Amino acid sequence: MRIDSARSDQLQEWESELSAQYQRICQHELSLDLTRGKPSADQLHLSDGLDGILNGDYRAADGTDTRNYGGLEGLQCARELGADILQVPTEEVMAAGNSSLTLMYHAVLTGYLFGFAGNTPWREMKSPKFLCPVPGYDRHFSICEQLGIGMVNVPMTATGPDMDAVEEQIRGDSEIIGIWCVPKFSNPTGVTYDKETVDRLAQLGQFANPGFRIFWDNAYAIHDLEHQVNLPGIREATHENDTGDSVLQFASTSKVTHAGAGLAFVSASEANLASLKKQMQAMTIGPDKVNQLRHSRFFGEFTLLREHMQKHAQILNPKFECVQSQLEKAFADTDLGTWEEPKGGYFVSFNTRPGCAAAVIQLAADAGVKLTPAGATFPYGKDPEDRNIRIAPSFPPLEELDTAMSVFVLCVKLASVRKQLGML
Ligand SMILES: Cc1ncc(COP(=O)(O)O)c(C=O)c1O
């Protein structure tokens, strides 16, 4: 099916065939969900051994009684786990709380209210802004929106954010004080940043506002599917460029153990950690060290964590293959859409023809298949071309995913034909 070269009688014929198919599917009264990237129950079971693992022994190897207050930076063994995941020295890691998103929120708040490392608080600027590679992660954008921090779109490419655009924005506006990055298996495009991108990001601190920070959200650091993919180290790159203060790194075990009941980590320079701790110590006496010890006992060594992630991959692989094969079968020789083939992470990003994404999502919803809302992958929920749809294959069982993808594919075809006929 090629829309651009189709005559109008051909389009009419397709429209009535596809509409008939769509009506038949609607009669099935499906109730399927391809929205949030949550681990499936099978994945959660992989970590059920956390329950009861302490068996009454609450002392960490360094003698800490984890049942009591204290230790803002987290247990040493939990910090080591974070250091392994982020590939940074343990002393540069805090293990704090159960959610990296919460840590990112606190980090933005720290920059906004107090400023990092003695720099001007962002709230004192006329118009502080973050660069947002798009499509991106909606919850990053919500943090900025809630605090009234402006957002500037920069396009994602196959190797990371468009660095010419990033540099141009920063050179032209001294009130750009941050950039959101999901550097490995990016949400939603699945892209892993290449060495040149990481190097150029590491150089931004040389000419950006001194309060500028890269928010390096490495949520999928160890979430490889078939093969391990290497992400060049941002820490090393910033050290080579004398810009060590310009980056804050984040990770968690949300999609490693139990989502929402895992560990979260932040890694940064001494000066940045001091700023963060100053804000956090007014807020908490310390993290849940019992859970930190549980995680540390469960994994013991990093190799066990890697083996654990391979079990996740075995569950996720067939689901990602299902999505790819449905898209390939339906759209390989068409002009109806383009998509990514991620090597890890939780998402597949699909671009429809311009002006069709919202219609696809509505058609799918009416047929009983929930997709992430149109525009969600852009700041303020506005996809300027109305093209991007984020598919999250992890949660539904394979059979349901396959059915949901058949509905998705049909909705893309129908919306594309209707758009071309001027029916949308
Ligand atoms: C890029 C990214 N960062 C952060 C999170 C949330 O992580 P956490 O559960 O540690 O708050 C997600 C969850 O989907 C994500 O995709």
The ligand as an SDF file (V2000), in Angstrom:
LIG
                    3D

 16 16  0  0  0  0  0  0  0  0999 V2000
   13.3800    7.1270   31.0850 C   0  0  0  0  0  0  0  0  0  0  0  0
   12.7530    6.7840   32.3860 C   0  0  0  0  0  0  0  0  0  0  0  0
   13.2080    7.3370   33.5170 N   0  0  0  0  0  0  0  0  0  0  0  0
   12.6620    7.0700   34.7140 C   0  0  0  0  0  0  0  0  0  0  0  0
   11.5980    6.2070   34.8190 C   0  0  0  0  0  0  0  0  0  0  0  0
   11.0110    5.9600   36.1790 C   0  0  0  0  0  0  0  0  0  0  0  0
   11.9410    5.3700   36.9740 O   0  0  0  0  0  0  0  0  0  0  0  0
   11.7010    5.1320   38.5400 P   0  0  0  0  0  0  0  0  0  0  0  0
   10.7220    4.0200   38.6650 O   0  0  0  0  0  0  0  0  0  0  0  0
   13.0530    4.7850   39.0500 O   0  0  0  0  0  0  0  0  0  0  0  0
   11.1820    6.4040   39.1310 O   0  0  0  0  0  0  0  0  0  0  0  0
   11.0790    5.5970   33.6720 C   0  0  0  0  0  0  0  0  0  0  0  0
    9.9290    4.6990   33.7570 C   0  0  0  0  0  0  0  0  0  0  0  0
    9.2720    4.3830   32.8040 O   0  0  0  0  0  0  0  0  0  0  0  0
   11.6730    5.8920   32.4240 C   0  0  0  0  0  0  0  0  0  0  0  0
   11.2350    5.3580   31.2910 O   0  0  0  0  0  0  0  0  0  0  0  0
  1  2  1  0
  2  3  1  0
  2 15  2  0
  3  4  2  0
  4  5  1  0
  5  6  1  0
  5 12  2  0
  6  7  1  0
  7  8  1  0
  8  9  2  0
  8 10  1  0
  8 11  1  0
 12 13  1  0
 12 15  1  0
 13 14  2  0
 15 16  1  0
M  END
$$$$
